[in-house]
Amino acid sequence: MRWVNRRIGRGNRSLLGAIPILLLVVIYLLVAADRHAINPDDKIFPLPGAMVQAMWALLFEPDQLSGRLLFWADSLASLQRLGIGLGISSLSALFVGMMLGILPPVRATFGTLVTAIAVIPPIALLPILFIAFGLGETAKVALIVIGITPFMTRDIAAHIGALPREQIVKAQTLGASTWQLMLRVALPQAMPRLIQGIRLSLGPAWVFLISAEAIASDIGLGYRIFLVRRYLAMDVILPYVAWIALLAATLDFLLARSSRRLFPWAHGENH
């Protein structure tokens, strides 16, 4: 059987997906062991024991100044900022995207503006956001919103605009108004696309969040990474990066499962 025709079961898929990760871990351990055999004080490739020792204090010992468990406080702060940013972006993209996709006058008026905003590098706007909103939470959330909303909006607008014209005509034949078309025809078909857009935007959202926290923050995963980098504290940086990757993968998995459970018809599944 040709490889293009092979079908991989769920169990085998998980096993095959774990192989590259395990291979990277083995390669890292071999390189780290070799470097420490030459230089026991090497900081670039810390051994697992050093990472456990460094993270123990962040995980389980309250900070002397703030009294907080820094790792969990950093995680909570970053997840709150990310959640608020994704929530605002999703609602905005859904509303504006449907308006652009189903209403030609709105598309003609605002389509160019949305496209122009989408091509602006969001990081370039970070100084403007800090000047306009200060160094608090608003600027960090605003960077996420500005960074991912235009992309999600254009994607939903294109998806709604590509719906078969027959659906629109049939709905109008049955007496549907413009708002009924949006709520009963466009919205149900936009929701799976919205979830897909959120999944694709998770990576950029994390980039914008980490960038904002690194520049102006006193708590957060990005803040902690950039704080300890001056000490070459790779025994903290690597676990933090791995934790961010795990959080992102978990969010992506939950979104994918939710989409399949709520909208099985959008994935070619019959229930």
Short mmCIF file of the C-alpha atoms (twelve columns), coordinates in Angstrom:
data_MODEL
# 
_entry.id   MODEL 
# 
loop_
_atom_site.group_PDB 
_atom_site.id 
_atom_site.type_symbol 
_atom_site.label_atom_id 
_atom_site.label_alt_id 
_atom_site.label_comp_id 
_atom_site.label_asym_id 
_atom_site.label_seq_id 
_atom_site.Cartn_x 
_atom_site.Cartn_y 
_atom_site.Cartn_z 
_atom_site.pdbx_PDB_model_num 
ATOM 1   C CA . MET A 1   0.000   0.000  0.000  1 
ATOM 2   C CA . ARG A 2   1.267   3.461  -0.871 1 
ATOM 3   C CA . TRP A 3   1.973   5.800  2.000  1 
ATOM 4   C CA . VAL A 4   -0.491  8.353  0.653  1 
ATOM 5   C CA . ASN A 5   -3.286  5.810  1.175  1 
ATOM 6   C CA . ARG A 6   -2.333  4.698  4.673  1 
ATOM 7   C CA . ARG A 7   -4.718  5.448  7.536  1 
ATOM 8   C CA . ILE A 8   -3.244  5.826  11.012 1 
ATOM 9   C CA . GLY A 9   -5.309  4.828  14.046 1 
ATOM 10  C CA . ARG A 10  -5.619  7.085  17.086 1 
ATOM 11  C CA . GLY A 11  -3.307  4.965  19.248 1 
ATOM 12  C CA . ASN A 12  -0.642  4.671  16.570 1 
ATOM 13  C CA . ARG A 13  -0.976  8.387  15.832 1 
ATOM 14  C CA . SER A 14  -0.170  9.235  19.454 1 
ATOM 15  C CA . LEU A 15  2.789   6.848  19.442 1 
ATOM 16  C CA . LEU A 16  4.215   8.228  16.212 1 
ATOM 17  C CA . GLY A 17  3.733   11.784 17.457 1 
ATOM 18  C CA . ALA A 18  5.661   11.026 20.645 1 
ATOM 19  C CA . ILE A 19  8.684   9.600  18.837 1 
ATOM 20  C CA . PRO A 20  10.150  12.944 17.610 1 
ATOM 21  C CA . ILE A 21  9.641   14.515 21.053 1 
ATOM 22  C CA . LEU A 22  11.379  11.632 22.802 1 
ATOM 23  C CA . LEU A 23  14.170  11.773 20.231 1 
ATOM 24  C CA . LEU A 24  14.733  15.473 20.950 1 
ATOM 25  C CA . VAL A 25  14.798  14.776 24.698 1 
ATOM 26  C CA . VAL A 26  17.377  11.996 24.239 1 
ATOM 27  C CA . ILE A 27  19.556  14.202 22.029 1 
ATOM 28  C CA . TYR A 28  19.388  17.017 24.586 1 
ATOM 29  C CA . LEU A 29  20.354  14.684 27.451 1 
ATOM 30  C CA . LEU A 30  23.301  13.311 25.475 1 
ATOM 31  C CA . VAL A 31  24.540  16.789 24.568 1 
ATOM 32  C CA . ALA A 32  24.047  18.061 28.136 1 
ATOM 33  C CA . ALA A 33  25.875  15.081 29.632 1 
ATOM 34  C CA . ASP A 34  28.772  15.557 27.203 1 
ATOM 35  C CA . ARG A 35  29.078  19.278 27.975 1 
ATOM 36  C CA . HIS A 36  28.948  18.705 31.732 1 
ATOM 37  C CA . ALA A 37  31.622  16.042 31.447 1 
ATOM 38  C CA . ILE A 38  33.884  18.751 29.997 1 
ATOM 39  C CA . ASN A 39  32.607  21.629 32.158 1 
ATOM 40  C CA . PRO A 40  30.563  20.725 35.283 1 
ATOM 41  C CA . ASP A 41  29.499  24.386 35.618 1 
ATOM 42  C CA . ASP A 42  27.991  24.615 32.130 1 
ATOM 43  C CA . LYS A 43  24.797  26.727 32.171 1 
ATOM 44  C CA . ILE A 44  23.717  26.471 28.557 1 
ATOM 45  C CA . PHE A 45  22.541  22.847 28.734 1 
ATOM 46  C CA . PRO A 46  21.461  22.224 32.353 1 
ATOM 47  C CA . LEU A 47  20.888  18.675 33.483 1 
ATOM 48  C CA . PRO A 48  17.404  17.593 34.634 1 
ATOM 49  C CA . GLY A 49  18.486  17.661 38.284 1 
ATOM 50  C CA . ALA A 50  19.512  21.315 38.032 1 
ATOM 51  C CA . MET A 51  16.197  22.229 36.395 1 
ATOM 52  C CA . VAL A 52  14.225  20.443 39.124 1 
ATOM 53  C CA . GLN A 53  16.219  22.210 41.831 1 
ATOM 54  C CA . ALA A 54  15.756  25.646 40.216 1 
ATOM 55  C CA . MET A 55  12.052  25.155 39.598 1 
ATOM 56  C CA . TRP A 56  11.332  23.782 43.062 1 
ATOM 57  C CA . ALA A 57  11.633  27.202 44.648 1 
ATOM 58  C CA . LEU A 58  9.437   28.811 41.998 1 
ATOM 59  C CA . LEU A 59  6.824   26.085 42.315 1 
ATOM 60  C CA . PHE A 60  6.575   25.505 46.055 1 
ATOM 61  C CA . GLU A 61  8.403   28.241 47.992 1 
ATOM 62  C CA . PRO A 62  6.722   31.657 48.458 1 
ATOM 63  C CA . ASP A 63  8.683   34.628 47.197 1 
ATOM 64  C CA . GLN A 64  10.226  36.636 50.053 1 
ATOM 65  C CA . LEU A 65  9.092   39.980 48.647 1 
ATOM 66  C CA . SER A 66  5.600   39.241 47.341 1 
ATOM 67  C CA . GLY A 67  4.713   36.056 49.219 1 
ATOM 68  C CA . ARG A 68  3.501   34.474 45.969 1 
ATOM 69  C CA . LEU A 69  4.401   31.140 44.410 1 
ATOM 70  C CA . LEU A 70  6.053   32.722 41.403 1 
ATOM 71  C CA . PHE A 71  5.540   29.949 38.850 1 
ATOM 72  C CA . TRP A 72  1.810   29.701 39.458 1 
ATOM 73  C CA . ALA A 73  1.414   33.467 39.726 1 
ATOM 74  C CA . ASP A 74  3.237   33.899 36.401 1 
ATOM 75  C CA . SER A 75  1.065   31.245 34.754 1 
ATOM 76  C CA . LEU A 76  -2.178  32.721 36.058 1 
ATOM 77  C CA . ALA A 77  -1.252  36.255 34.975 1 
ATOM 78  C CA . SER A 78  -0.295  35.157 31.453 1 
ATOM 79  C CA . LEU A 79  -3.354  32.946 31.018 1 
ATOM 80  C CA . GLN A 80  -5.651  35.753 32.170 1 
ATOM 81  C CA . ARG A 81  -4.142  38.166 29.637 1 
ATOM 82  C CA . LEU A 82  -4.272  35.546 26.901 1 
ATOM 83  C CA . GLY A 83  -7.870  34.585 27.701 1 
ATOM 84  C CA . ILE A 84  -9.114  38.164 27.701 1 
ATOM 85  C CA . GLY A 85  -7.284  38.912 24.471 1 
ATOM 86  C CA . LEU A 86  -8.609  35.815 22.722 1 
ATOM 87  C CA . GLY A 87  -12.132 36.490 23.969 1 
ATOM 88  C CA . ILE A 88  -12.221 40.066 22.708 1 
ATOM 89  C CA . SER A 89  -10.599 39.058 19.422 1 
ATOM 90  C CA . SER A 90  -13.033 36.194 18.849 1 
ATOM 91  C CA . LEU A 91  -16.165 38.267 19.452 1 
ATOM 92  C CA . SER A 92  -14.861 41.156 17.353 1 
ATOM 93  C CA . ALA A 93  -13.743 38.929 14.491 1 
ATOM 94  C CA . LEU A 94  -17.029 37.013 14.498 1 
ATOM 95  C CA . PHE A 95  -19.192 40.135 14.361 1 
ATOM 96  C CA . VAL A 96  -17.108 42.122 11.876 1 
ATOM 97  C CA . GLY A 97  -16.293 39.069 9.760  1 
ATOM 98  C CA . MET A 98  -19.956 38.175 9.326  1 
ATOM 99  C CA . MET A 99  -20.819 41.773 8.450  1 
ATOM 100 C CA . LEU A 100 -18.069 41.890 5.843  1 
ATOM 101 C CA . GLY A 101 -18.879 38.472 4.465  1 
ATOM 102 C CA . ILE A 102 -22.628 38.771 4.032  1 
ATOM 103 C CA . LEU A 103 -23.182 42.505 3.415  1 
ATOM 104 C CA . PRO A 104 -21.565 43.801 0.192  1 
ATOM 105 C CA . PRO A 105 -21.881 47.519 1.158  1 
ATOM 106 C CA . VAL A 106 -20.038 46.874 4.428  1 
ATOM 107 C CA . ARG A 107 -17.383 44.834 2.619  1 
ATOM 108 C CA . ALA A 108 -16.866 47.595 0.052  1 
ATOM 109 C CA . THR A 109 -16.583 50.249 2.765  1 
ATOM 110 C CA . PHE A 110 -14.446 48.563 5.392  1 
ATOM 111 C CA . GLY A 111 -12.739 45.669 3.576  1 
ATOM 112 C CA . THR A 112 -9.719  47.737 2.541  1 
ATOM 113 C CA . LEU A 113 -9.323  49.142 6.059  1 
ATOM 114 C CA . VAL A 114 -9.307  45.661 7.622  1 
ATOM 115 C CA . THR A 115 -6.741  44.504 5.054  1 
ATOM 116 C CA . ALA A 116 -4.532  47.521 5.749  1 
ATOM 117 C CA . ILE A 117 -4.638  46.913 9.508  1 
ATOM 118 C CA . ALA A 118 -3.856  43.234 9.010  1 
ATOM 119 C CA . VAL A 119 -0.537  43.925 7.252  1 
ATOM 120 C CA . ILE A 120 0.809   46.230 10.006 1 
ATOM 121 C CA . PRO A 121 3.342   44.379 12.220 1 
ATOM 122 C CA . PRO A 122 1.682   44.401 15.662 1 
ATOM 123 C CA . ILE A 123 5.030   44.559 17.487 1 
ATOM 124 C CA . ALA A 124 5.676   47.913 15.788 1 
ATOM 125 C CA . LEU A 125 2.572   49.251 17.541 1 
ATOM 126 C CA . LEU A 126 3.740   48.202 21.004 1 
ATOM 127 C CA . PRO A 127 5.357   51.579 21.875 1 
ATOM 128 C CA . ILE A 128 2.184   53.358 20.740 1 
ATOM 129 C CA . LEU A 129 0.049   51.081 22.909 1 
ATOM 130 C CA . PHE A 130 2.235   51.686 25.961 1 
ATOM 131 C CA . ILE A 131 2.042   55.449 25.387 1 
ATOM 132 C CA . ALA A 132 -1.729  55.367 24.843 1 
ATOM 133 C CA . PHE A 133 -2.708  52.860 27.540 1 
ATOM 134 C CA . GLY A 134 0.225   52.976 29.947 1 
ATOM 135 C CA . LEU A 135 2.185   49.995 31.212 1 
ATOM 136 C CA . GLY A 136 -0.766  48.163 32.747 1 
ATOM 137 C CA . GLU A 137 -2.816  45.215 31.565 1 
ATOM 138 C CA . THR A 138 -4.715  47.123 28.877 1 
ATOM 139 C CA . ALA A 139 -1.716  47.570 26.584 1 
ATOM 140 C CA . LYS A 140 -0.754  43.892 26.807 1 
ATOM 141 C CA . VAL A 141 -4.273  42.707 25.999 1 
ATOM 142 C CA . ALA A 142 -4.591  45.320 23.247 1 
ATOM 143 C CA . LEU A 143 -1.468  43.974 21.538 1 
ATOM 144 C CA . ILE A 144 -2.990  40.487 21.390 1 
ATOM 145 C CA . VAL A 145 -6.281  41.877 20.078 1 
ATOM 146 C CA . ILE A 146 -4.643  44.034 17.412 1 
ATOM 147 C CA . GLY A 147 -2.291  41.215 16.486 1 
ATOM 148 C CA . ILE A 148 -4.811  38.460 15.771 1 
ATOM 149 C CA . THR A 149 -8.217  40.088 15.219 1 
ATOM 150 C CA . PRO A 150 -7.598  41.288 11.622 1 
ATOM 151 C CA . PHE A 151 -6.443  37.835 10.519 1 
ATOM 152 C CA . MET A 152 -9.422  36.113 12.125 1 
ATOM 153 C CA . THR A 153 -11.793 38.733 10.706 1 
ATOM 154 C CA . ARG A 154 -10.535 38.287 7.148  1 
ATOM 155 C CA . ASP A 155 -10.702 34.509 7.464  1 
ATOM 156 C CA . ILE A 156 -14.313 34.519 8.675  1 
ATOM 157 C CA . ALA A 157 -15.330 37.131 6.098  1 
ATOM 158 C CA . ALA A 158 -13.820 35.040 3.291  1 
ATOM 159 C CA . HIS A 159 -15.530 31.907 4.601  1 
ATOM 160 C CA . ILE A 160 -18.941 33.570 4.852  1 
ATOM 161 C CA . GLY A 161 -18.488 35.230 1.478  1 
ATOM 162 C CA . ALA A 162 -17.807 31.834 -0.088 1 
ATOM 163 C CA . LEU A 163 -21.056 30.261 1.159  1 
ATOM 164 C CA . PRO A 164 -23.200 28.898 -1.679 1 
ATOM 165 C CA . ARG A 165 -25.438 31.622 -3.040 1 
ATOM 166 C CA . GLU A 166 -28.286 29.127 -3.079 1 
ATOM 167 C CA . GLN A 167 -28.418 29.190 0.732  1 
ATOM 168 C CA . ILE A 168 -28.905 32.951 0.766  1 
ATOM 169 C CA . VAL A 169 -31.531 32.829 -1.977 1 
ATOM 170 C CA . LYS A 170 -33.493 30.022 -0.317 1 
ATOM 171 C CA . ALA A 171 -33.478 31.797 3.038  1 
ATOM 172 C CA . GLN A 172 -34.756 35.002 1.452  1 
ATOM 173 C CA . THR A 173 -37.391 33.048 -0.452 1 
ATOM 174 C CA . LEU A 174 -38.646 31.766 2.897  1 
ATOM 175 C CA . GLY A 175 -38.899 35.351 4.122  1 
ATOM 176 C CA . ALA A 176 -35.656 35.671 6.092  1 
ATOM 177 C CA . SER A 177 -34.534 39.205 6.915  1 
ATOM 178 C CA . THR A 178 -30.902 40.337 6.876  1 
ATOM 179 C CA . TRP A 179 -30.503 39.679 10.600 1 
ATOM 180 C CA . GLN A 180 -32.116 36.254 10.258 1 
ATOM 181 C CA . LEU A 181 -29.689 35.452 7.441  1 
ATOM 182 C CA . MET A 182 -26.790 36.401 9.677  1 
ATOM 183 C CA . LEU A 183 -28.042 34.528 12.741 1 
ATOM 184 C CA . ARG A 184 -29.498 31.401 11.136 1 
ATOM 185 C CA . VAL A 185 -27.408 30.944 7.999  1 
ATOM 186 C CA . ALA A 186 -24.058 32.669 8.500  1 
ATOM 187 C CA . LEU A 187 -23.488 32.294 12.252 1 
ATOM 188 C CA . PRO A 188 -23.786 28.481 12.519 1 
ATOM 189 C CA . GLN A 189 -21.325 28.075 9.646  1 
ATOM 190 C CA . ALA A 190 -18.986 30.733 11.002 1 
ATOM 191 C CA . MET A 191 -18.550 29.126 14.424 1 
ATOM 192 C CA . PRO A 192 -16.390 26.136 13.346 1 
ATOM 193 C CA . ARG A 193 -14.307 28.524 11.273 1 
ATOM 194 C CA . LEU A 194 -13.926 30.811 14.276 1 
ATOM 195 C CA . ILE A 195 -12.595 27.964 16.414 1 
ATOM 196 C CA . GLN A 196 -10.182 27.053 13.634 1 
ATOM 197 C CA . GLY A 197 -9.086  30.688 13.480 1 
ATOM 198 C CA . ILE A 198 -8.472  30.754 17.233 1 
ATOM 199 C CA . ARG A 199 -6.355  27.614 16.953 1 
ATOM 200 C CA . LEU A 200 -4.262  29.152 14.187 1 
ATOM 201 C CA . SER A 201 -3.917  32.388 16.173 1 
ATOM 202 C CA . LEU A 202 -2.681  30.763 19.390 1 
ATOM 203 C CA . GLY A 203 0.960   30.869 18.270 1 
ATOM 204 C CA . PRO A 204 0.976   34.573 17.333 1 
ATOM 205 C CA . ALA A 205 -1.069  35.401 20.446 1 
ATOM 206 C CA . TRP A 206 1.588   33.824 22.666 1 
ATOM 207 C CA . VAL A 207 4.315   35.720 20.775 1 
ATOM 208 C CA . PHE A 208 2.582   39.060 21.343 1 
ATOM 209 C CA . LEU A 209 1.886   38.222 24.986 1 
ATOM 210 C CA . ILE A 210 5.481   37.215 25.739 1 
ATOM 211 C CA . SER A 211 6.795   40.301 23.931 1 
ATOM 212 C CA . ALA A 212 4.557   42.642 25.925 1 
ATOM 213 C CA . GLU A 213 5.410   40.959 29.228 1 
ATOM 214 C CA . ALA A 214 9.118   41.072 28.469 1 
ATOM 215 C CA . ILE A 215 9.061   44.823 27.852 1 
ATOM 216 C CA . ALA A 216 6.763   46.081 30.597 1 
ATOM 217 C CA . SER A 217 5.517   43.772 33.327 1 
ATOM 218 C CA . ASP A 218 6.312   42.616 36.825 1 
ATOM 219 C CA . ILE A 219 4.716   39.182 36.552 1 
ATOM 220 C CA . GLY A 220 4.038   36.655 33.819 1 
ATOM 221 C CA . LEU A 221 5.767   33.844 31.967 1 
ATOM 222 C CA . GLY A 222 7.392   36.186 29.466 1 
ATOM 223 C CA . TYR A 223 8.532   38.538 32.217 1 
ATOM 224 C CA . ARG A 224 10.170  35.707 34.150 1 
ATOM 225 C CA . ILE A 225 11.993  34.357 31.091 1 
ATOM 226 C CA . PHE A 226 13.479  37.730 30.209 1 
ATOM 227 C CA . LEU A 227 14.254  38.506 33.843 1 
ATOM 228 C CA . VAL A 228 16.425  35.433 34.386 1 
ATOM 229 C CA . ARG A 229 18.081  35.480 30.964 1 
ATOM 230 C CA . ARG A 230 20.609  38.043 32.225 1 
ATOM 231 C CA . TYR A 231 21.886  35.345 34.597 1 
ATOM 232 C CA . LEU A 232 21.960  32.698 31.852 1 
ATOM 233 C CA . ALA A 233 19.473  30.761 33.988 1 
ATOM 234 C CA . MET A 234 18.633  28.136 31.397 1 
ATOM 235 C CA . ASP A 235 17.525  25.836 34.216 1 
ATOM 236 C CA . VAL A 236 14.528  28.174 34.584 1 
ATOM 237 C CA . ILE A 237 14.110  29.307 30.973 1 
ATOM 238 C CA . LEU A 238 13.848  25.810 29.488 1 
ATOM 239 C CA . PRO A 239 11.114  24.589 31.903 1 
ATOM 240 C CA . TYR A 240 9.189   27.820 31.342 1 
ATOM 241 C CA . VAL A 241 9.385   27.393 27.560 1 
ATOM 242 C CA . ALA A 242 8.305   23.772 27.885 1 
ATOM 243 C CA . TRP A 243 5.386   24.865 30.104 1 
ATOM 244 C CA . ILE A 244 4.280   27.457 27.532 1 
ATOM 245 C CA . ALA A 245 4.407   24.790 24.831 1 
ATOM 246 C CA . LEU A 246 2.333   22.436 26.992 1 
ATOM 247 C CA . LEU A 247 -0.254  25.143 27.695 1 
ATOM 248 C CA . ALA A 248 -0.508  26.012 23.997 1 
ATOM 249 C CA . ALA A 249 -0.848  22.361 22.998 1 
ATOM 250 C CA . THR A 250 -3.519  21.793 25.657 1 
ATOM 251 C CA . LEU A 251 -5.536  24.811 24.486 1 
ATOM 252 C CA . ASP A 252 -5.275  23.651 20.892 1 
ATOM 253 C CA . PHE A 253 -6.421  20.151 21.853 1 
ATOM 254 C CA . LEU A 254 -9.399  21.462 23.830 1 
ATOM 255 C CA . LEU A 255 -10.452 23.738 20.968 1 
ATOM 256 C CA . ALA A 256 -10.204 20.893 18.461 1 
ATOM 257 C CA . ARG A 257 -12.241 18.561 20.671 1 
ATOM 258 C CA . SER A 258 -14.847 21.255 21.287 1 
ATOM 259 C CA . SER A 259 -15.214 21.927 17.576 1 
ATOM 260 C CA . ARG A 260 -15.683 18.247 16.778 1 
ATOM 261 C CA . ARG A 261 -18.173 17.773 19.582 1 
ATOM 262 C CA . LEU A 262 -20.228 20.912 18.897 1 
ATOM 263 C CA . PHE A 263 -20.042 20.956 15.099 1 
ATOM 264 C CA . PRO A 264 -19.443 17.377 13.891 1 
ATOM 265 C CA . TRP A 265 -20.961 18.212 10.487 1 
ATOM 266 C CA . ALA A 266 -18.107 20.674 9.835  1 
ATOM 267 C CA . HIS A 267 -15.586 17.822 10.163 1 
ATOM 268 C CA . GLY A 268 -17.366 15.341 7.962  1 
ATOM 269 C CA . GLU A 269 -18.595 13.306 10.930 1 
ATOM 270 C CA . ASN A 270 -22.047 11.775 11.217 1 
ATOM 271 C CA . HIS A 271 -23.642 11.689 14.677 1 
# 
